[in-house]
Amino acid sequence: MHGSVEQRENTSVERDFARFTAPTVRAWLGSIAVLATPAAAALYDVGTVPGLIGTGCAGAVLTLAHLGLQCQAAILVLRDGRWLPAVLAAALCAATLTALYLVAFDHPAGWYLLLMSVVAVAAYAAAAGPRATTTVDRRSGPTPR
């Protein structure tokens, strides 16, 4: 009985991780980060109370998207040993943050960097690294029978 319950929990966790790191979710989080970047930069210049609230909301959405991307990257590296998607997630976060500052201060390079971020989202969603075929057994001792 103990083994079957443990096995069921492991497969449930495996499915949850697989859903969270799926290419569709990766594309969704990356797209949100790219779209929130110019929104936050545009609202930065408004200078009114609604503009400040909008900037705060767009910044919060961007922050949550970045946290999701980095969480996915951590899962892909620590669980599956897949470095390419993790590096692309880090590059995407760095590019959108840099583009945010450049666009907010009216520097034209920010728009080019944002365009490169769109390409990074496509590469991140399509990145197919080798998937780990073995699972890690985290038990410290022998299994009681």
N, CA, C and O atoms as a GROMACS GRO file, in nm:
protein
  580
    1MET      N    1   0.082  -0.118   0.000
    1MET     CA    2   0.000   0.000   0.000
    1MET      C    3   0.087   0.126   0.000
    1MET      O    4   0.059   0.221  -0.073
    2HIS      N    5   0.190   0.125   0.082
    2HIS     CA    6   0.277   0.242   0.091
    2HIS      C    7   0.342   0.274  -0.042
    2HIS      O    8   0.348   0.390  -0.082
    3GLY      N    9   0.391   0.173  -0.112
    3GLY     CA   10   0.456   0.194  -0.240
    3GLY      C   11   0.363   0.249  -0.346
    3GLY      O   12   0.403   0.332  -0.427
    4SER      N   13   0.239   0.203  -0.346
    4SER     CA   14   0.146   0.249  -0.448
    4SER      C   15   0.106   0.395  -0.426
    4SER      O   16   0.091   0.470  -0.522
    5VAL      N   17   0.088   0.436  -0.302
    5VAL     CA   18   0.055   0.576  -0.272
    5VAL      C   19   0.172   0.665  -0.310
    5VAL      O   20   0.153   0.771  -0.370
    6GLU      N   21   0.293   0.622  -0.276
    6GLU     CA   22   0.411   0.701  -0.309
    6GLU      C   23   0.428   0.712  -0.461
    6GLU      O   24   0.461   0.818  -0.512
    7GLN      N   25   0.405   0.603  -0.532
    7GLN     CA   26   0.417   0.605  -0.677
    7GLN      C   27   0.315   0.700  -0.739
    7GLN      O   28   0.346   0.772  -0.834
    8ARG      N   29   0.192   0.700  -0.686
    8ARG     CA   30   0.088   0.787  -0.738
    8ARG      C   31   0.124   0.934  -0.714
    8ARG      O   32   0.101   1.018  -0.802
    9GLU      N   33   0.181   0.966  -0.598
    9GLU     CA   34   0.224   1.103  -0.571
    9GLU      C   35   0.336   1.145  -0.665
    9GLU      O   36   0.337   1.258  -0.714
   10ASN      N   37   0.430   1.055  -0.691
   10ASN     CA   38   0.541   1.087  -0.781
   10ASN      C   39   0.492   1.115  -0.922
   10ASN      O   40   0.540   1.210  -0.985
   11THR      N   41   0.398   1.036  -0.972
   11THR     CA   42   0.349   1.060  -1.107
   11THR      C   43   0.268   1.188  -1.114
   11THR      O   44   0.269   1.256  -1.217
   12SER      N   45   0.199   1.223  -1.006
   12SER     CA   46   0.124   1.349  -1.003
   12SER      C   47   0.220   1.468  -1.008
   12SER      O   48   0.196   1.565  -1.080
   13VAL      N   49   0.327   1.460  -0.932
   13VAL     CA   50   0.426   1.567  -0.931
   13VAL      C   51   0.493   1.577  -1.068
   13VAL      O   52   0.516   1.687  -1.119
   14GLU      N   53   0.525   1.463  -1.127
   14GLU     CA   54   0.586   1.462  -1.260
   14GLU      C   55   0.496   1.532  -1.361
   14GLU      O   56   0.544   1.611  -1.442
   15ARG      N   57   0.366   1.504  -1.358
   15ARG     CA   58   0.273   1.566  -1.451
   15ARG      C   59   0.262   1.716  -1.425
   15ARG      O   60   0.253   1.795  -1.520
   16ASP      N   61   0.263   1.757  -1.298
   16ASP     CA   62   0.254   1.899  -1.266
   16ASP      C   63   0.376   1.975  -1.318
   16ASP      O   64   0.363   2.083  -1.376
   17PHE      N   65   0.495   1.918  -1.297
   17PHE     CA   66   0.616   1.982  -1.349
   17PHE      C   67   0.615   1.986  -1.501
   17PHE      O   68   0.655   2.086  -1.561
   18ALA      N   69   0.569   1.879  -1.563
   18ALA     CA   70   0.565   1.874  -1.709
   18ALA      C   71   0.468   1.979  -1.763
   18ALA      O   72   0.495   2.041  -1.866
   19ARG      N   73   0.356   1.999  -1.696
   19ARG     CA   74   0.261   2.102  -1.740
   19ARG      C   75   0.321   2.241  -1.724
   19ARG      O   76   0.307   2.324  -1.814
   20PHE      N   77   0.387   2.268  -1.612
   20PHE     CA   78   0.441   2.401  -1.587
   20PHE      C   79   0.556   2.435  -1.680
   20PHE      O   80   0.576   2.552  -1.711
   21THR      N   81   0.631   2.337  -1.725
   21THR     CA   82   0.744   2.362  -1.814
   21THR      C   83   0.711   2.332  -1.959
   21THR      O   84   0.802   2.323  -2.042
   22ALA      N   85   0.585   2.316  -1.992
   22ALA     CA   86   0.544   2.288  -2.129
   22ALA      C   87   0.576   2.407  -2.220
   22ALA      O   88   0.576   2.521  -2.174
   23PRO      N   89   0.601   2.382  -2.348
   23PRO     CA   90   0.631   2.491  -2.442
   23PRO      C   91   0.521   2.596  -2.449
   23PRO      O   92   0.550   2.714  -2.469
   24THR      N   93   0.395   2.556  -2.434
   24THR     CA   94   0.286   2.654  -2.438
   24THR      C   95   0.294   2.750  -2.321
   24THR      O   96   0.275   2.871  -2.338
   25VAL      N   97   0.322   2.699  -2.204
   25VAL     CA   98   0.334   2.785  -2.085
   25VAL      C   99   0.458   2.872  -2.098
   25VAL      O  100   0.457   2.989  -2.057
   26ARG      N  101   0.565   2.817  -2.153
   26ARG     CA  102   0.686   2.897  -2.175
   26ARG      C  103   0.658   3.013  -2.269
   26ARG      O  104   0.700   3.126  -2.243
   27ALA      N  105   0.588   2.986  -2.378
   27ALA     CA  106   0.553   3.092  -2.474
   27ALA      C  107   0.459   3.194  -2.411
   27ALA      O  108   0.472   3.314  -2.437
   28TRP      N  109   0.367   3.148  -2.329
   28TRP     CA  110   0.272   3.237  -2.263
   28TRP      C  111   0.343   3.331  -2.167
   28TRP      O  112   0.319   3.452  -2.169
   29LEU      N  113   0.430   3.278  -2.083
   29LEU     CA  114   0.503   3.363  -1.988
   29LEU      C  115   0.598   3.460  -2.059
   29LEU      O  116   0.608   3.576  -2.022
   30GLY      N  117   0.666   3.411  -2.161
   30GLY     CA  118   0.755   3.498  -2.236
   30GLY      C  119   0.680   3.609  -2.308
   30GLY      O  120   0.727   3.723  -2.312
   31SER      N  121   0.566   3.578  -2.364
   31SER     CA  122   0.484   3.679  -2.432
   31SER      C  123   0.433   3.784  -2.335
   31SER      O  124   0.431   3.903  -2.366
   32ILE      N  125   0.392   3.741  -2.217
   32ILE     CA  126   0.348   3.837  -2.116
   32ILE      C  127   0.462   3.931  -2.079
   32ILE      O  128   0.442   4.051  -2.065
   33ALA      N  129   0.582   3.876  -2.063
   33ALA     CA  130   0.698   3.961  -2.029
   33ALA      C  131   0.725   4.062  -2.139
   33ALA      O  132   0.754   4.178  -2.111
   34VAL      N  133   0.717   4.018  -2.264
   34VAL     CA  134   0.744   4.109  -2.376
   34VAL      C  135   0.635   4.216  -2.386
   34VAL      O  136   0.666   4.333  -2.412
   35LEU      N  137   0.511   4.179  -2.367
   35LEU     CA  138   0.402   4.276  -2.377
   35LEU      C  139   0.397   4.372  -2.259
   35LEU      O  140   0.360   4.489  -2.276
   36ALA      N  141   0.433   4.326  -2.141
   36ALA     CA  142   0.431   4.414  -2.024
   36ALA      C  143   0.545   4.516  -2.026
   36ALA      O  144   0.537   4.620  -1.962
   37THR      N  145   0.650   4.486  -2.100
   37THR     CA  146   0.766   4.577  -2.104
   37THR      C  147   0.730   4.712  -2.165
   37THR      O  148   0.751   4.814  -2.099
   38PRO      N  149   0.677   4.720  -2.288
   38PRO     CA  150   0.644   4.853  -2.341
   38PRO      C  151   0.525   4.916  -2.269
   38PRO      O  152   0.514   5.039  -2.264
   39ALA      N  153   0.436   4.834  -2.214
   39ALA     CA  154   0.323   4.891  -2.138
   39ALA      C  155   0.373   4.966  -2.016
   39ALA      O  156   0.329   5.077  -1.989
   40ALA      N  157   0.464   4.906  -1.943
   40ALA     CA  158   0.520   4.973  -1.825
   40ALA      C  159   0.599   5.096  -1.864
   40ALA      O  160   0.593   5.198  -1.796
   41ALA      N  161   0.674   5.087  -1.975
   41ALA     CA  162   0.753   5.202  -2.020
   41ALA      C  163   0.664   5.316  -2.067
   41ALA      O  164   0.694   5.433  -2.040
   42ALA      N  165   0.556   5.285  -2.137
   42ALA     CA  166   0.465   5.390  -2.187
   42ALA      C  167   0.392   5.457  -2.072
   42ALA      O  168   0.372   5.579  -2.073
   43LEU      N  169   0.351   5.379  -1.974
   43LEU     CA  170   0.279   5.437  -1.861
   43LEU      C  171   0.370   5.515  -1.768
   43LEU      O  172   0.323   5.597  -1.689
   44TYR      N  173   0.500   5.492  -1.776
   44TYR     CA  174   0.596   5.563  -1.693
   44TYR      C  175   0.593   5.713  -1.721
   44TYR      O  176   0.610   5.794  -1.629
   45ASP      N  177   0.573   5.751  -1.847
   45ASP     CA  178   0.575   5.891  -1.886
   45ASP      C  179   0.445   5.966  -1.859
   45ASP      O  180   0.441   6.088  -1.873
   46VAL      N  181   0.339   5.897  -1.820
   46VAL     CA  182   0.210   5.962  -1.802
   46VAL      C  183   0.214   6.064  -1.689
   46VAL      O  184   0.167   6.176  -1.706
   47GLY      N  185   0.269   6.028  -1.576
   47GLY     CA  186   0.289   6.122  -1.467
   47GLY      C  187   0.164   6.155  -1.386
   47GLY      O  188   0.170   6.244  -1.301
   48THR      N  189   0.054   6.088  -1.409
   48THR     CA  190  -0.067   6.110  -1.331
   48THR      C  191  -0.086   5.992  -1.236
   48THR      O  192  -0.015   5.892  -1.244
   49VAL      N  193  -0.182   6.005  -1.147
   49VAL     CA  194  -0.208   5.897  -1.053
   49VAL      C  195  -0.251   5.769  -1.126
   49VAL      O  196  -0.198   5.662  -1.096
   50PRO      N  197  -0.345   5.777  -1.223
   50PRO     CA  198  -0.377   5.653  -1.296
   50PRO      C  199  -0.256   5.597  -1.373
   50PRO      O  200  -0.242   5.475  -1.386
   51GLY      N  201  -0.170   5.685  -1.423
   51GLY     CA  202  -0.050   5.640  -1.492
   51GLY      C  203   0.045   5.568  -1.397
   51GLY      O  204   0.104   5.467  -1.434
   52LEU      N  205   0.059   5.620  -1.276
   52LEU     CA  206   0.145   5.555  -1.177
   52LEU      C  207   0.087   5.420  -1.134
   52LEU      O  208   0.161   5.323  -1.115
   53ILE      N  209  -0.045   5.415  -1.120
   53ILE     CA  210  -0.109   5.287  -1.085
   53ILE      C  211  -0.090   5.187  -1.199
   53ILE      O  212  -0.060   5.070  -1.175
   54GLY      N  213  -0.108   5.234  -1.323
   54GLY     CA  214  -0.088   5.148  -1.440
   54GLY      C  215   0.056   5.100  -1.450
   54GLY      O  216   0.081   4.984  -1.484
   55THR      N  217   0.150   5.189  -1.421
   55THR     CA  218   0.292   5.150  -1.423
   55THR      C  219   0.319   5.043  -1.318
   55THR      O  220   0.389   4.946  -1.344
   56GLY      N  221   0.262   5.062  -1.200
   56GLY     CA  222   0.279   4.963  -1.093
   56GLY      C  223   0.220   4.828  -1.130
   56GLY      O  224   0.280   4.724  -1.102
   57CYS      N  225   0.102   4.830  -1.192
   57CYS     CA  226   0.037   4.704  -1.233
   57CYS      C  227   0.117   4.635  -1.344
   57CYS      O  228   0.140   4.514  -1.339
   58ALA      N  229   0.159   4.712  -1.444
   58ALA     CA  230   0.238   4.654  -1.552
   58ALA      C  231   0.372   4.602  -1.499
   58ALA      O  232   0.420   4.497  -1.543
   59GLY      N  233   0.432   4.675  -1.406
   59GLY     CA  234   0.556   4.628  -1.344
   59GLY      C  235   0.536   4.501  -1.263
   59GLY      O  236   0.622   4.414  -1.262
   60ALA      N  237   0.422   4.491  -1.195
   60ALA     CA  238   0.392   4.370  -1.118
   60ALA      C  239   0.372   4.250  -1.210
   60ALA      O  240   0.418   4.140  -1.181
   61VAL      N  241   0.302   4.273  -1.321
   61VAL     CA  242   0.281   4.165  -1.419
   61VAL      C  243   0.416   4.121  -1.477
   61VAL      O  244   0.442   4.002  -1.492
   62LEU      N  245   0.501   4.218  -1.509
   62LEU     CA  246   0.634   4.186  -1.562
   62LEU      C  247   0.716   4.108  -1.459
   62LEU      O  248   0.784   4.011  -1.493
   63THR      N  249   0.708   4.149  -1.334
   63THR     CA  250   0.781   4.079  -1.228
   63THR      C  251   0.732   3.936  -1.212
   63THR      O  252   0.812   3.844  -1.199
   64LEU      N  253   0.600   3.916  -1.213
   64LEU     CA  254   0.545   3.781  -1.200
   64LEU      C  255   0.583   3.694  -1.320
   64LEU      O  256   0.611   3.575  -1.303
   65ALA      N  257   0.584   3.752  -1.438
   65ALA     CA  258   0.626   3.675  -1.557
   65ALA      C  259   0.772   3.635  -1.545
   65ALA      O  260   0.809   3.522  -1.579
   66HIS      N  261   0.857   3.726  -1.497
   66HIS     CA  262   0.999   3.694  -1.480
   66HIS      C  263   1.018   3.586  -1.373
   66HIS      O  264   1.101   3.497  -1.390
   67LEU      N  265   0.942   3.595  -1.264
   67LEU     CA  266   0.952   3.491  -1.162
   67LEU      C  267   0.909   3.355  -1.216
   67LEU      O  268   0.971   3.253  -1.185
   68GLY      N  269   0.804   3.353  -1.297
   68GLY     CA  270   0.761   3.228  -1.358
   68GLY      C  271   0.865   3.172  -1.453
   68GLY      O  272   0.890   3.051  -1.454
   69LEU      N  273   0.926   3.259  -1.532
   69LEU     CA  274   1.031   3.214  -1.625
   69LEU      C  275   1.151   3.157  -1.549
   69LEU      O  276   1.206   3.054  -1.588
   70GLN      N  277   1.190   3.224  -1.442
   70GLN     CA  278   1.305   3.175  -1.365
   70GLN      C  279   1.272   3.048  -1.289
   70GLN      O  280   1.359   2.962  -1.271
   71CYS      N  281   1.148   3.033  -1.245
   71CYS     CA  282   1.105   2.909  -1.180
   71CYS      C  283   1.109   2.794  -1.281
   71CYS      O  284   1.155   2.684  -1.249
   72GLN      N  285   1.061   2.819  -1.401
   72GLN     CA  286   1.069   2.717  -1.505
   72GLN      C  287   1.214   2.680  -1.533
   72GLN      O  288   1.248   2.562  -1.546
   73ALA      N  289   1.300   2.780  -1.542
   73ALA     CA  290   1.441   2.754  -1.568
   73ALA      C  291   1.502   2.668  -1.458
   73ALA      O  292   1.578   2.576  -1.486
   74ALA      N  293   1.469   2.699  -1.334
   74ALA     CA  294   1.522   2.620  -1.222
   74ALA      C  295   1.473   2.476  -1.229
   74ALA      O  296   1.550   2.383  -1.205
   75ILE      N  297   1.347   2.456  -1.262
   75ILE     CA  298   1.293   2.320  -1.273
   75ILE      C  299   1.362   2.246  -1.387
   75ILE      O  300   1.400   2.130  -1.371
   76LEU      N  301   1.379   2.313  -1.500
   76LEU     CA  302   1.442   2.247  -1.615
   76LEU      C  303   1.587   2.208  -1.586
   76LEU      O  304   1.632   2.102  -1.630
   77VAL      N  305   1.659   2.292  -1.513
   77VAL     CA  306   1.799   2.260  -1.483
   77VAL      C  307   1.809   2.156  -1.372
   77VAL      O  308   1.878   2.055  -1.388
   78LEU      N  309   1.740   2.180  -1.261
   78LEU     CA  310   1.757   2.093  -1.146
   78LEU      C  311   1.691   1.955  -1.163
   78LEU      O  312   1.743   1.855  -1.115
   79ARG      N  313   1.579   1.951  -1.232
   79ARG     CA  314   1.507   1.826  -1.245
   79ARG      C  315   1.548   1.749  -1.369
   79ARG      O  316   1.567   1.627  -1.364
   80ASP      N  317   1.562   1.820  -1.481
   80ASP     CA  318   1.588   1.753  -1.608
   80ASP      C  319   1.730   1.770  -1.660
   80ASP      O  320   1.770   1.700  -1.752
   81GLY      N  321   1.806   1.862  -1.605
   81GLY     CA  322   1.941   1.887  -1.654
   81GLY      C  323   1.944   1.958  -1.789
   81GLY      O  324   2.040   1.943  -1.864
   82ARG      N  325   1.840   2.033  -1.820
   82ARG     CA  326   1.829   2.102  -1.950
   82ARG      C  327   1.875   2.246  -1.934
   82ARG      O  328   1.804   2.328  -1.876
   83TRP      N  329   1.995   2.276  -1.984
   83TRP     CA  330   2.054   2.408  -1.967
   83TRP      C  331   2.009   2.509  -2.072
   83TRP      O  332   1.994   2.626  -2.039
   84LEU      N  333   1.988   2.467  -2.195
   84LEU     CA  334   1.954   2.561  -2.302
   84LEU      C  335   1.827   2.642  -2.271
   84LEU      O  336   1.831   2.764  -2.284
   85PRO      N  337   1.716   2.580  -2.232
   85PRO     CA  338   1.600   2.662  -2.199
   85PRO      C  339   1.624   2.754  -2.080
   85PRO      O  340   1.569   2.864  -2.075
   86ALA      N  341   1.704   2.709  -1.985
   86ALA     CA  342   1.732   2.793  -1.868
   86ALA      C  343   1.813   2.916  -1.906
   86ALA      O  344   1.787   3.026  -1.857
   87VAL      N  345   1.909   2.898  -1.993
   87VAL     CA  346   1.990   3.012  -2.039
   87VAL      C  347   1.903   3.108  -2.121
   87VAL      O  348   1.916   3.230  -2.109
   88LEU      N  349   1.815   3.053  -2.204
   88LEU     CA  350   1.725   3.138  -2.282
   88LEU      C  351   1.628   3.214  -2.193
   88LEU      O  352   1.595   3.329  -2.222
   89ALA      N  353   1.582   3.153  -2.085
   89ALA     CA  354   1.493   3.222  -1.991
   89ALA      C  355   1.566   3.336  -1.923
   89ALA      O  356   1.510   3.445  -1.908
   90ALA      N  357   1.689   3.314  -1.882
   90ALA     CA  358   1.767   3.420  -1.820
   90ALA      C  359   1.795   3.533  -1.918
   90ALA      O  360   1.788   3.650  -1.882
   91ALA      N  361   1.826   3.499  -2.042
   91ALA     CA  362   1.850   3.601  -2.144
   91ALA      C  363   1.724   3.680  -2.173
   91ALA      O  364   1.729   3.801  -2.193
   92LEU      N  365   1.610   3.612  -2.175
   92LEU     CA  366   1.483   3.680  -2.198
   92LEU      C  367   1.451   3.778  -2.086
   92LEU      O  368   1.409   3.891  -2.112
   93CYS      N  369   1.471   3.737  -1.963
   93CYS     CA  370   1.448   3.827  -1.850
   93CYS      C  371   1.542   3.947  -1.855
   93CYS      O  372   1.499   4.060  -1.835
   94ALA      N  373   1.668   3.923  -1.881
   94ALA     CA  374   1.764   4.034  -1.888
   94ALA      C  375   1.732   4.128  -2.004
   94ALA      O  376   1.742   4.250  -1.990
   95ALA      N  377   1.694   4.073  -2.118
   95ALA     CA  378   1.664   4.157  -2.235
   95ALA      C  379   1.540   4.242  -2.212
   95ALA      O  380   1.539   4.360  -2.247
   96THR      N  381   1.435   4.184  -2.152
   96THR     CA  382   1.314   4.264  -2.130
   96THR      C  383   1.336   4.370  -2.023
   96THR      O  384   1.280   4.479  -2.033
   97LEU      N  385   1.414   4.340  -1.921
   97LEU     CA  386   1.443   4.444  -1.820
   97LEU      C  387   1.526   4.557  -1.878
   97LEU      O  388   1.500   4.674  -1.851
   98THR      N  389   1.625   4.523  -1.958
   98THR     CA  390   1.707   4.626  -2.022
   98THR      C  391   1.624   4.707  -2.120
   98THR      O  392   1.636   4.830  -2.126
   99ALA      N  393   1.539   4.639  -2.197
   99ALA     CA  394   1.452   4.709  -2.292
   99ALA      C  395   1.355   4.801  -2.218
   99ALA      O  396   1.324   4.909  -2.267
  100LEU      N  397   1.308   4.759  -2.102
  100LEU     CA  398   1.218   4.842  -2.022
  100LEU      C  399   1.284   4.975  -1.987
  100LEU      O  400   1.223   5.081  -2.003
  101TYR      N  401   1.405   4.970  -1.940
  101TYR     CA  402   1.474   5.094  -1.904
  101TYR      C  403   1.505   5.180  -2.026
  101TYR      O  404   1.491   5.302  -2.021
  102LEU      N  405   1.548   5.116  -2.134
  102LEU     CA  406   1.580   5.193  -2.254
  102LEU      C  407   1.457   5.256  -2.318
  102LEU      O  408   1.462   5.372  -2.361
  103VAL      N  409   1.346   5.183  -2.324
  103VAL     CA  410   1.224   5.238  -2.382
  103VAL      C  411   1.166   5.347  -2.291
  103VAL      O  412   1.116   5.448  -2.340
  104ALA      N  413   1.173   5.326  -2.160
  104ALA     CA  414   1.120   5.426  -2.067
  104ALA      C  415   1.194   5.559  -2.079
  104ALA      O  416   1.135   5.666  -2.058
  105PHE      N  417   1.320   5.554  -2.112
  105PHE     CA  418   1.399   5.677  -2.126
  105PHE      C  419   1.420   5.715  -2.272
  105PHE      O  420   1.515   5.786  -2.306
  106ASP      N  421   1.330   5.668  -2.359
  106ASP     CA  422   1.324   5.707  -2.500
  106ASP      C  423   1.452   5.680  -2.579
  106ASP      O  424   1.489   5.759  -2.666
  107HIS      N  425   1.517   5.571  -2.550
  107HIS     CA  426   1.635   5.532  -2.626
  107HIS      C  427   1.591   5.432  -2.733
  107HIS      O  428   1.527   5.332  -2.701
  108PRO      N  429   1.623   5.458  -2.862
  108PRO     CA  430   1.574   5.370  -2.969
  108PRO      C  431   1.625   5.227  -2.962
  108PRO      O  432   1.562   5.136  -3.017
  109ALA      N  433   1.736   5.204  -2.897
  109ALA     CA  434   1.790   5.068  -2.887
  109ALA      C  435   1.697   4.977  -2.807
  109ALA      O  436   1.702   4.855  -2.821
  110GLY      N  437   1.613   5.036  -2.723
  110GLY     CA  438   1.520   4.957  -2.645
  110GLY      C  439   1.420   4.881  -2.731
  110GLY      O  440   1.385   4.768  -2.700
  111TRP      N  441   1.375   4.943  -2.841
  111TRP     CA  442   1.281   4.877  -2.930
  111TRP      C  443   1.347   4.762  -3.006
  111TRP      O  444   1.283   4.660  -3.032
  112TYR      N  445   1.474   4.777  -3.041
  112TYR     CA  446   1.547   4.668  -3.106
  112TYR      C  447   1.567   4.552  -3.008
  112TYR      O  448   1.556   4.435  -3.044
  113LEU      N  449   1.597   4.587  -2.885
  113LEU     CA  450   1.614   4.485  -2.783
  113LEU      C  451   1.481   4.413  -2.755
  113LEU      O  452   1.479   4.293  -2.729
  114LEU      N  453   1.372   4.487  -2.761
  114LEU     CA  454   1.240   4.426  -2.743
  114LEU      C  455   1.209   4.331  -2.859
  114LEU      O  456   1.151   4.225  -2.838
  115LEU      N  457   1.248   4.368  -2.980
  115LEU     CA  458   1.231   4.279  -3.095
  115LEU      C  459   1.314   4.152  -3.078
  115LEU      O  460   1.269   4.043  -3.110
  116MET      N  461   1.435   4.167  -3.027
  116MET     CA  462   1.519   4.050  -3.000
  116MET      C  463   1.457   3.964  -2.890
  116MET      O  464   1.475   3.843  -2.889
  117SER      N  465   1.385   4.026  -2.797
  117SER     CA  466   1.316   3.951  -2.692
  117SER      C  467   1.206   3.864  -2.750
  117SER      O  468   1.181   3.753  -2.702
  118VAL      N  469   1.139   3.914  -2.855
  118VAL     CA  470   1.036   3.834  -2.921
  118VAL      C  471   1.099   3.710  -2.983
  118VAL      O  472   1.042   3.601  -2.975
  119VAL      N  473   1.214   3.725  -3.043
  119VAL     CA  474   1.286   3.611  -3.100
  119VAL      C  475   1.329   3.516  -2.988
  119VAL      O  476   1.324   3.394  -3.004
  120ALA      N  477   1.371   3.572  -2.874
  120ALA     CA  478   1.410   3.488  -2.761
  120ALA      C  479   1.292   3.409  -2.707
  120ALA      O  480   1.309   3.295  -2.664
  121VAL      N  481   1.172   3.467  -2.708
  121VAL     CA  482   1.053   3.395  -2.663
  121VAL      C  483   1.028   3.276  -2.756
  121VAL      O  484   0.999   3.165  -2.710
  122ALA      N  485   1.038   3.299  -2.884
  122ALA     CA  486   1.018   3.190  -2.980
  122ALA      C  487   1.122   3.080  -2.960
  122ALA      O  488   1.089   2.961  -2.965
  123ALA      N  489   1.246   3.118  -2.939
  123ALA     CA  490   1.352   3.019  -2.917
  123ALA      C  491   1.331   2.946  -2.785
  123ALA      O  492   1.355   2.826  -2.775
  124TYR      N  493   1.288   3.020  -2.683
  124TYR     CA  494   1.265   2.959  -2.552
  124TYR      C  495   1.151   2.858  -2.556
  124TYR      O  496   1.159   2.750  -2.498
  125ALA      N  497   1.045   2.894  -2.625
  125ALA     CA  498   0.930   2.802  -2.634
  125ALA      C  499   0.964   2.678  -2.715
  125ALA      O  500   0.909   2.571  -2.690
  126ALA      N  501   1.053   2.691  -2.813
  126ALA     CA  502   1.086   2.578  -2.899
  126ALA      C  503   1.209   2.501  -2.853
  126ALA      O  504   1.241   2.397  -2.910
  127ALA      N  505   1.278   2.550  -2.749
  127ALA     CA  506   1.401   2.484  -2.704
  127ALA      C  507   1.371   2.343  -2.657
  127ALA      O  508   1.288   2.320  -2.569
  128ALA      N  509   1.440   2.250  -2.719
  128ALA     CA  510   1.420   2.110  -2.684
  128ALA      C  511   1.554   2.052  -2.645
  128ALA      O  512   1.635   2.013  -2.729
  129GLY      N  513   1.576   2.046  -2.516
  129GLY     CA  514   1.698   1.985  -2.466
  129GLY      C  515   1.672   1.840  -2.432
  129GLY      O  516   1.557   1.795  -2.436
  130PRO      N  517   1.775   1.768  -2.398
  130PRO     CA  518   1.755   1.627  -2.362
  130PRO      C  519   1.679   1.617  -2.230
  130PRO      O  520   1.714   1.683  -2.132
  131ARG      N  521   1.576   1.537  -2.228
  131ARG     CA  522   1.496   1.518  -2.107
  131ARG      C  523   1.556   1.404  -2.027
  131ARG      O  524   1.597   1.301  -2.082
  132ALA      N  525   1.562   1.424  -1.897
  132ALA     CA  526   1.616   1.321  -1.810
  132ALA      C  527   1.526   1.198  -1.812
  132ALA      O  528   1.404   1.210  -1.803
  133THR      N  529   1.586   1.084  -1.825
  133THR     CA  530   1.507   0.961  -1.831
  133THR      C  531   1.501   0.891  -1.697
  133THR      O  532   1.417   0.804  -1.677
  134THR      N  533   1.588   0.927  -1.605
  134THR     CA  534   1.585   0.865  -1.474
  134THR      C  535   1.532   0.965  -1.373
  134THR      O  536   1.553   1.086  -1.386
  135THR      N  537   1.464   0.914  -1.273
  135THR     CA  538   1.415   1.001  -1.168
  135THR      C  539   1.506   0.988  -1.047
  135THR      O  540   1.568   0.883  -1.027
  136VAL      N  541   1.513   1.092  -0.970
  136VAL     CA  542   1.599   1.093  -0.853
  136VAL      C  543   1.520   1.039  -0.735
  136VAL      O  544   1.410   1.085  -0.708
  137ASP      N  545   1.576   0.942  -0.664
  137ASP     CA  546   1.513   0.887  -0.545
  137ASP      C  547   1.564   0.965  -0.425
  137ASP      O  548   1.683   0.960  -0.393
  138ARG      N  549   1.475   1.038  -0.359
  138ARG     CA  550   1.516   1.127  -0.250
  138ARG      C  551   1.502   1.062  -0.112
  138ARG      O  552   1.514   1.131  -0.011
  139ARG      N  553   1.478   0.935  -0.106
  139ARG     CA  554   1.468   0.867   0.023
  139ARG      C  555   1.606   0.849   0.082
  139ARG      O  556   1.703   0.822   0.010
  140SER      N  557   1.615   0.866   0.214
  140SER     CA  558   1.746   0.859   0.277
  140SER      C  559   1.785   0.718   0.318
  140SER      O  560   1.904   0.689   0.335
  141GLY      N  561   1.690   0.632   0.334
  141GLY     CA  562   1.724   0.497   0.379
  141GLY      C  563   1.643   0.393   0.308
  141GLY      O  564   1.571   0.422   0.212
  142PRO      N  565   1.654   0.272   0.354
  142PRO     CA  566   1.578   0.166   0.291
  142PRO      C  567   1.427   0.186   0.314
  142PRO      O  568   1.386   0.245   0.414
  143THR      N  569   1.349   0.137   0.222
  143THR     CA  570   1.204   0.149   0.231
  143THR      C  571   1.150   0.048   0.328
  143THR      O  572   1.181  -0.071   0.317
  144PRO      N  573   1.069   0.093   0.426
  144PRO     CA  574   1.010  -0.005   0.519
  144PRO      C  575   0.907  -0.092   0.448
  144PRO      O  576   0.834  -0.043   0.361
  145ARG      N  577   0.901  -0.216   0.483
  145ARG     CA  578   0.807  -0.308   0.417
  145ARG      C  579   0.696  -0.347   0.509
  145ARG      O  580   0.608  -0.424   0.470
   0.00000   0.00000   0.00000
